[in-house]
Amino acid sequence: MKTLKDRYKRELVEVHCPVHQISKIISLPEEKMPVCPVCKKTMIIKEVLTEGKY
């Protein structure tokens, strides 16, 4: 059961800055939400990546 429990521990998500169209892929909750290098605002989640994960 431990292996199934750890499988759902982290989620890969694509985050982006809607103003500058800069995107990045991060792992939640291991990494904190990044900031845009241009405007210094917190990026938002664009898509949860699940394709081919399981």
Stockholm file with secondary structure:
# STOCKHOLM 1.0

chainA/1-54         MKTLKDRYKRELVEVHCPVHQISKIISLPEEKMPVCPVCKKTMIIKEVLTEGKY
#=GR chainA/1-54 SS CHHHHHHTSCEEEEEEETTTTEEEEEEETTSCCCBCTTTCCBCEEEEEECTTCC
#=GC SS_cons        CHHHHHHTSCEEEEEEETTTTEEEEEEETTSCCCBCTTTCCBCEEEEEECTTCC
//
